[in-house]
Amino acid sequence: PVDVYETGIFNSGNINYTGKGTVVAILDTGCDYAHPAFTTHQVADPLYSRDDIAKLMLGTNAYKLSGGSLEAREVYYGNLTGNKIVFGYDYADKDPDIMPFGEGHGTHVAGIIGGYDDKITGVAIDTQFAIMKVFSDYDQGATDGDILAALEDAILLEVDAINMSLG
């Protein structure tokens, strides 16, 4: 038997693994970083800080796509999320706004992977996220170029896993 919530999502509440010291890139529709699943839990011993992201910024596609004016404070959402989201960029619209427009699939995926609040315990609550929005707020679908740019940045950030449930 597998312990699952009413929703069918695996209940990892009784597992000792927390994802501590890991980063997961999520290439999707973005993430509602203000959701309680990402603001109520302080990540234990985070792997990346804002200073770490600042050191890596100049080599990212996100920096290049923004015309070389992007700063770490714009892509580091850790101050708002208890160090949960350490990098966020919208590759489709070329800006640091990762809030989903209409479609919340990326938020749902992030919640399953590492969200934590009074209703859900993700599989790895102490993992950090690189949210790489590849679906535009204005157009349908995701382009190969945006997906590849995000993947290259995920490699640069040395993430431990990449989720791409792109449909």
Secondary structure by P-SEA (a helix, b strand, c coil): cccccccccccccccccccccbbbbbcccccccccccccccccccccccaaaaaaaccccaaaaaaccccccccccccccccccccbbbccccccccccccccaaaaaaaaaacccccccccccccbbbbbbbccccccccccaaaaaaaaaaaaaacccccccccc
